[in-house]
Amino acid sequence: MQAITVRDRDAGLAGLSLTDMPYPHAAENDVIVRVHAAGFTPGELDWPGTWVDRAGRDRTPSVPGHELSGVVVELGYGTTGLSVGQRVFGLADWARNGSLAEYAAVEARNLAPLPADIDHSLAAALPISGLTAWQGLFDHGRLTTGQTVLVHGAAGGVGSIAVQLAREVGARVIGTGRASDRDRALALGVDTFLDLQNEKLEDVGEADVVFDVIGGDILDRSATLVRAGGVLVSIAMPPKVRPRHGRAVFFVVEPDRARLIDLATRLRDGRLKPIVGAVRPLAEAPAAFAPGPRTPGKTIIRITEDRTGGAS
């Protein structure tokens, strides 16, 4: 099969290449997915799991990408809950070969059924952003109706989903970002938008939950914005400055089949709209990792056309 691989950690983006790889093995409780669309995170080449397995052993050449949507073509021993021919989407394990390949071996519990009327490219944009936004707001932030949440990066992949979820539960949403993000954030439903380049962060007032995706100075300064009893939640880095009368949480997203099913239902109902940017073929995935002009939406890699009769 064809896949994007990395072999040399020191080579950086130049080490990404389209190569032939062996068809994956389905271990116990795995499925093999024929990948139709895949998502990736630009910073993956800095993640330890890209280079070593859970025991710390070198696992190169490795396949990056951890979001996928496709069709089950094989079941591993003992696998239950999914069937051959079923459309699925979800997360590939951090320390195994990922989704930028024609086929991927994935733990069945990390995948959810994908309704036939949801496009694979749209589904591939949802797992990391959707689960991260939900877990940050509700599992860690404990956001409830009537509270105020401050979402940094409100027009980005995670932030845009967080804004929509927070609005749906009846929270007041303050969004931040660049000046060029203002219209998009307001369209998503933020009540107030703050331009981090030209406006003072401290002017937004206090929030019950501050959801950070940026880190650095913005994260440090956000601690003072947390209302008593509130929480500062970050996915960028562990907070160094803690709220005086609240909590500080850093977390890494966890797979959750039940929540993926719920997110897919919201997407079908029109209550949730991931922002998809460029859709590129597998051969262009290495170029997609490279920094360039900032464009809205998540880049999706299109790998296989859907011939199952459902939406593509």
C-alpha positions as CSV (number, residue, x, y, z in Angstrom):
1,M,0.0,0.0,0.0
2,Q,1.0,3.6,-0.3
3,A,1.6,5.8,2.7
4,I,3.3,8.9,3.9
5,T,6.2,8.0,6.1
6,V,8.9,9.6,8.2
7,R,12.3,7.9,8.9
8,D,14.7,10.6,10.1
9,R,13.8,12.8,13.0
10,D,16.5,15.3,12.2
11,A,15.2,15.8,8.7
12,G,12.0,17.5,9.8
13,L,9.5,18.1,7.1
14,A,12.0,17.1,4.4
15,G,11.8,13.6,5.8
16,L,8.2,13.1,4.8
17,S,7.7,11.0,1.7
18,L,5.2,8.9,-0.2
19,T,6.4,5.3,-0.1
20,D,5.3,1.7,-0.3
21,M,4.5,0.1,3.0
22,P,3.4,-3.4,4.0
23,Y,-0.3,-3.9,4.4
24,P,-1.0,-3.6,8.2
25,H,-1.6,-6.4,10.5
26,A,-4.8,-6.6,12.5
27,A,-3.9,-7.4,16.1
28,E,-6.5,-8.6,18.7
29,N,-9.4,-6.2,18.9
30,D,-8.2,-4.2,15.9
31,V,-9.9,-3.5,12.6
32,I,-8.2,-2.7,9.3
33,V,-9.8,0.4,7.7
34,R,-9.5,1.4,4.1
35,V,-8.9,5.1,4.6
36,H,-11.0,7.4,2.5
37,A,-10.0,10.7,4.2
38,A,-7.5,11.5,6.9
39,G,-6.6,14.4,9.2
40,F,-3.2,15.3,10.8
41,T,-1.7,17.8,13.2
42,P,1.2,19.9,11.9
43,G,3.2,19.4,15.1
44,E,3.1,15.6,14.9
45,L,6.8,15.4,13.9
46,D,7.6,16.7,17.4
47,W,5.6,14.1,19.2
48,P,7.6,11.2,20.8
49,G,4.9,8.7,19.6
50,T,5.7,9.5,16.0
51,W,9.2,8.0,16.5
52,V,9.0,5.4,19.3
53,D,6.5,2.8,20.4
54,R,5.0,2.6,24.0
55,A,8.1,0.7,25.2
56,G,10.4,3.5,23.8
57,R,11.7,1.5,20.9
58,D,12.3,3.1,17.5
59,R,9.4,2.4,15.2
60,T,10.5,4.2,12.0
61,P,9.5,4.2,9.2
62,S,6.3,5.5,10.8
63,V,3.1,6.8,9.3
64,P,1.8,10.1,10.8
65,G,-1.9,11.2,10.9
66,H,-4.3,10.2,13.6
67,E,-7.8,11.1,12.3
68,L,-9.5,9.0,9.8
69,S,-12.7,8.1,8.1
70,G,-13.2,5.1,5.9
71,V,-14.6,1.6,5.6
72,V,-13.7,-1.6,7.7
73,V,-12.2,-4.2,5.5
74,E,-10.9,-6.7,8.1
75,L,-11.5,-7.7,11.7
76,G,-8.8,-8.8,14.1
77,Y,-9.2,-11.7,16.5
78,G,-11.9,-11.0,19.1
79,T,-13.0,-7.7,17.6
80,T,-16.7,-6.9,18.3
81,G,-19.0,-3.9,17.7
82,L,-18.0,-3.3,14.1
83,S,-18.4,-5.3,10.9
84,V,-16.6,-5.6,7.5
85,G,-18.0,-3.1,5.0
86,Q,-19.1,-0.6,7.8
87,R,-18.3,3.1,7.4
88,V,-16.4,4.4,10.5
89,F,-14.4,7.4,11.7
90,G,-12.2,8.0,14.7
91,L,-8.7,8.2,16.1
92,A,-5.6,6.1,15.4
93,D,-3.4,5.3,18.3
94,W,-0.6,7.9,19.0
95,A,2.2,5.4,19.1
96,R,1.2,3.3,16.1
97,N,1.2,3.9,12.3
98,G,-1.5,6.4,11.6
99,S,-4.0,7.5,9.0
100,L,-1.9,8.9,6.1
101,A,-2.1,5.6,4.3
102,E,-4.4,3.6,2.1
103,Y,-5.0,1.2,5.0
104,A,-4.7,1.6,8.8
105,A,-4.9,-0.8,11.7
106,V,-6.9,0.8,14.5
107,E,-8.3,-0.4,17.8
108,A,-12.0,-0.9,17.3
109,R,-12.9,0.9,20.5
110,N,-11.4,4.1,19.0
111,L,-13.8,4.1,16.1
112,A,-17.5,4.9,15.7
113,P,-20.0,4.1,13.0
114,L,-20.3,6.8,10.4
115,P,-23.8,7.5,8.9
116,A,-24.0,7.1,5.2
117,D,-25.0,10.7,4.6
118,I,-21.8,12.2,6.2
119,D,-19.0,12.9,3.8
120,H,-15.7,11.2,4.7
121,S,-13.8,14.5,4.4
122,L,-16.1,16.2,6.9
123,A,-15.9,13.2,9.3
124,A,-12.1,13.2,9.2
125,A,-12.1,16.8,10.5
126,L,-14.1,15.9,13.6
127,P,-12.3,13.4,15.9
128,I,-9.5,15.4,17.5
129,S,-11.2,18.8,17.3
130,G,-14.6,17.5,18.4
131,L,-13.4,15.3,21.3
132,T,-10.9,17.9,22.5
133,A,-13.5,20.6,22.5
134,W,-16.0,18.4,24.4
135,Q,-13.5,17.1,26.9
136,G,-12.0,20.5,27.6
137,L,-15.4,22.3,28.1
138,F,-17.4,19.7,29.9
139,D,-15.2,16.9,31.3
140,H,-12.4,19.2,32.6
141,G,-14.1,22.6,32.5
142,R,-17.5,21.5,33.8
143,L,-19.1,24.2,31.8
144,T,-22.9,24.6,32.4
145,T,-25.8,26.7,31.3
146,G,-25.5,30.4,32.1
147,Q,-21.7,30.4,32.7
148,T,-19.2,32.3,30.7
149,V,-16.4,30.6,28.7
150,L,-13.4,32.3,27.1
151,V,-12.2,30.4,24.0
152,H,-8.8,31.3,22.7
153,G,-8.4,30.6,19.0
154,A,-12.2,30.7,18.5
155,A,-12.0,30.4,14.7
156,G,-9.5,27.5,14.7
157,G,-10.2,23.7,14.5
158,V,-10.7,23.1,18.2
159,G,-11.9,26.6,19.1
160,S,-14.6,26.7,16.4
161,I,-16.1,23.4,17.7
162,A,-15.8,24.6,21.3
163,V,-17.7,27.8,20.5
164,Q,-20.6,25.8,18.9
165,L,-20.8,23.3,21.8
166,A,-20.7,26.1,24.4
167,R,-23.5,28.0,22.6
168,E,-25.7,25.0,22.4
169,V,-25.6,24.5,26.2
170,G,-26.5,28.1,26.8
171,A,-23.2,29.5,27.9
172,R,-22.0,33.0,27.1
173,V,-18.9,32.8,24.8
174,I,-16.0,35.2,24.5
175,G,-13.7,34.3,21.6
176,T,-10.2,35.5,20.8
177,G,-8.0,35.3,17.7
178,R,-6.5,37.5,15.1
179,A,-8.3,40.4,13.5
180,S,-9.0,38.3,10.4
181,D,-10.8,35.8,12.5
182,R,-13.4,38.2,13.9
183,D,-16.2,37.7,11.3
184,R,-15.8,33.9,11.3
185,A,-15.9,33.8,15.1
186,L,-19.0,36.0,15.2
187,A,-20.7,33.8,12.6
188,L,-20.0,30.8,14.8
189,G,-21.8,32.4,17.7
190,V,-19.4,34.2,20.0
191,D,-21.0,37.0,22.0
192,T,-17.8,39.0,22.1
193,F,-14.6,38.8,20.1
194,L,-11.2,40.1,21.2
195,D,-8.4,40.7,18.7
196,L,-5.3,39.4,20.5
197,Q,-3.0,41.5,18.2
198,N,-4.6,44.9,18.8
199,E,-6.7,44.6,22.0
200,K,-5.9,44.0,25.6
201,L,-6.7,40.5,26.8
202,E,-7.4,41.6,30.3
203,D,-10.3,43.8,29.1
204,V,-12.5,40.8,28.4
205,G,-13.4,40.4,32.1
206,E,-13.7,37.2,34.1
207,A,-14.9,33.8,32.8
208,D,-15.9,30.6,34.6
209,V,-13.9,28.5,32.1
210,V,-10.9,29.7,30.0
211,F,-10.1,27.2,27.2
212,D,-6.6,27.7,25.8
213,V,-5.2,26.3,22.6
214,I,-2.3,28.8,22.3
215,G,0.0,28.5,25.3
216,G,2.9,30.8,26.2
217,D,2.2,34.3,27.3
218,I,-1.5,34.1,26.5
219,L,-1.9,31.1,28.7
220,D,0.0,32.8,31.6
221,R,-2.1,36.0,31.4
222,S,-5.3,34.0,31.2
223,A,-5.0,32.8,34.8
224,T,-6.1,36.1,36.1
225,L,-9.3,35.9,34.1
226,V,-10.6,32.8,35.8
227,R,-13.5,33.6,38.1
228,A,-13.4,32.2,41.7
229,G,-14.3,28.5,41.5
230,G,-13.5,28.4,37.8
231,V,-11.0,26.6,35.7
232,L,-8.2,27.3,33.3
233,V,-8.0,24.4,30.7
234,S,-5.1,24.1,28.2
235,I,-4.2,21.7,25.5
236,A,-1.1,23.6,24.5
237,M,1.0,23.1,27.7
238,P,0.7,22.7,31.4
239,P,-0.2,26.1,32.9
240,K,2.7,27.6,34.8
241,V,0.5,30.4,36.3
242,R,-2.5,29.1,38.2
243,P,-5.8,30.9,39.0
244,R,-5.7,32.3,42.5
245,H,-9.1,30.9,43.4
246,G,-9.6,28.2,40.7
247,R,-8.2,25.1,39.1
248,A,-5.7,24.7,36.2
249,V,-5.8,21.6,33.9
250,F,-3.7,20.4,31.1
251,F,-4.9,17.4,29.1
252,V,-4.4,15.3,26.0
253,V,-7.5,14.2,24.1
254,E,-8.8,10.6,24.8
255,P,-10.7,8.4,22.3
256,D,-14.4,8.0,23.1
257,R,-16.7,6.1,20.8
258,A,-19.9,7.2,22.5
259,R,-18.9,10.8,22.2
260,L,-17.9,10.4,18.6
261,I,-21.4,9.0,17.9
262,D,-22.9,12.0,19.6
263,L,-20.8,14.4,17.6
264,A,-21.8,12.7,14.4
265,T,-25.4,13.1,15.3
266,R,-24.9,16.8,15.9
267,L,-23.2,17.1,12.6
268,R,-26.1,15.3,10.8
269,D,-28.6,17.6,12.5
270,G,-26.8,20.7,11.5
271,R,-25.9,21.6,15.1
272,L,-22.2,21.2,14.5
273,K,-20.1,22.3,11.5
274,P,-16.4,21.5,11.4
275,I,-14.4,24.0,9.3
276,V,-12.8,22.1,6.5
277,G,-10.1,23.9,4.5
278,A,-8.1,22.4,1.7
279,V,-8.7,18.8,0.6
280,R,-5.6,17.4,-1.0
281,P,-4.5,14.0,-2.3
282,L,-2.2,11.7,-0.4
283,A,0.8,12.6,-2.6
284,E,0.5,16.2,-1.5
285,A,0.4,15.4,2.3
286,P,4.1,16.3,2.8
287,A,3.5,19.8,1.4
288,A,0.4,20.2,3.5
289,F,2.6,19.9,6.7
290,A,4.7,22.8,5.6
291,P,4.0,26.2,7.1
292,G,2.5,28.7,4.7
293,P,-0.1,31.3,4.2
294,R,-2.7,30.9,7.0
295,T,-6.0,29.6,5.6
296,P,-9.2,28.9,7.6
297,G,-10.2,25.3,8.2
298,K,-8.5,22.0,8.7
299,T,-6.6,20.5,5.8
300,I,-7.9,17.0,4.9
301,I,-6.0,14.4,2.9
302,R,-8.3,12.5,0.5
303,I,-7.0,9.0,0.0
304,T,-9.7,6.7,-1.5
305,E,-13.0,7.5,-3.3
306,D,-16.1,6.0,-1.7
307,R,-17.7,3.2,-3.7
308,T,-20.0,1.9,-1.0
309,G,-23.0,3.8,-2.1
310,G,-22.9,6.3,0.7
311,A,-21.8,9.9,0.7
312,S,-18.2,10.4,-0.3
